[in-house]
Amino acid sequence: MNPTYPYIDPGTGGKITGMIAAADKILSLADKYTKIVAGHGPLGNKADLTKSRDMLITSRGRVQKLKSAGKSAQEVVAEKAFADLDPLWGQGIINCDQWIQIVYLTL
């Protein structure tokens, strides 16, 4: 929810679709007064979670398109498909290249 790429653990079955589904569920229960506690960072709200969910959906779509075209994870990294997202979302402990690889593994 904070403007950083989240960690999804593919080794324990984590999937980007699960993160999106969880965000959708929370958004369906939240209103403009709801305070959302993220795993890290400041308190958020429905608008913050919506932005995070939208980034997840964008990430999934871009990686899925390249993966479906037969690109390896390293080739997807080389595409720089997240150049527009990275200035905001890539400022945490997970950088753009790592995020692409995580998304790739969770598809």
N, C-alpha and C positions, 0 to 999 in steps of 0.2 A: 504494500500500500504506500509506503514511503517511496519517493522517487529514486529507487535503486532497483537493479535487477535482483529478483529473489532467488534463493537457493531451492531447487527442487532436487530431491535425492533419487536418481533413477535406480541406484543400487538397492533401495528398499521398496521399489515399486512406485515411486513418485512419478506423476505424469502432469504435463502442462494442462491437459484437459481436466484433471482433477482440481488444479488451482483455479481454473476458469469456472468450473462448476461450483466450487466453494464460494468464490466471489459473487457469482450469480445468486446463490442462496442467501448470502448475507445482504446483498443489495435488495432482494425481494422483501426482506424483513425490516430494513432500515428506512428511516425518513430523514428529513433535513435536520432533525435535532439529535439524531443518533451519533454517539461518540464511538469510534472504532479504535480498539487497541491493537496496534500492529506488533509483530514479534520484536521489532527493533524500531527505534526512532520515536518521534512525537505522536501524540494522539491525533487521529484522523477523523474524517467524516465521510459521508456517502459520496461526495464529489471526488475525494481523494481515492477512494476505492474504485470508483468508476474509471478514473484515469489509469489506475493500475491494471484493472481488468482489460481495458482497451489495449494497453501495451502488451498484455499476455496474448490477446487474440491476434494482434498484428504480428507479434513474434512467431506464434504458431503458424499463421498463414504463410509468412515469408519463408520460413525454414521448410515447411511441408512442401511448398511449391518446388524448391530447389532439391529437396531429398527425393521427391517423386520423379524429378527429371534425371535422377541417377547420380547426383553430386554427393561426394563424401562429406563428412563433417568438416574436414580441412578445406575442401573446395568451397563449402558454404561460408566459412570464415573469410576466405579470400575474396568472396563476392562483395564484402563490406555492405551487406544488405541492411544493416542497422545504423548506418552513418547518421541518419536523421534522429534516431532515438538515443544514441549514445551520449550526446552532450548533457541530457537530463538524467537518464536512467543508469548510465555507466559510471557514476561517481561513488559507488559503494565498494564493497569487498569483491564483488564479481564484476569483472570487466566484460566488454562486449564479446571478445573472442570466447571467453568461458561461457557466457550466457548462450551464445549460439550453439556451442557443443552440448550444453545441458538440454536445451530445447530439442536438439537433434536426437539425443539419446532417449528423450521421454516421448517421442512420437512413435 
